[in-house]
Amino acid sequence: MFNIDFTFLFTAINLLILYLVVKKLLFKKLGAFMSERSGAIADDIEKAAALKAEGESFQAQRQELLAASYDERKLIIEEARQQAAKEYDAVVKKAKSDAERIVAEAREETERERDRLKKDLKREIAALVIAASSKVIKANMDNDKNRALVDQFLMDEGAA
């Protein structure tokens, strides 16, 4: 049934020798290459992991900086609002004080004008009374004396 002949045996021995030669020459180099390649791949994977961790770290730092800048922006806006409110209050206060000053000056001016008008009116009335008196008595009296009498009369009566 199974017949072993010389060709089969010679082929088997050739295959064994070829295997040992290939193993000695090729498999060692191939094993070294594969080992070296595996090491390079492992190094690349480690580098990629380190870069990924570094990238995540940078991302976290970026997020922190964004949050800090957002908080700082809110703080700056709040400070600007407070400053604007202070300036607004100062402007309103100054405007009120200016308005009060203007009103006070206007009152003083009105009071002075009223006093001046009273004096002018008093002089006019005195002049009219003297003119009327001198026409009534048809005598020429001293104008200064008459003016003093009229002023005294007005003072006594409370018209001044």
Residue pairs with C-beta under 8 A, 6 or more apart in sequence:
118 160
122 151
122 154
122 159
122 160
125 150
125 154
125 159
126 147
126 150
126 151
126 154
127 147
129 150
130 143
130 146
130 147
130 150
133 141
133 146
134 140
134 141
134 146
151 160
154 160
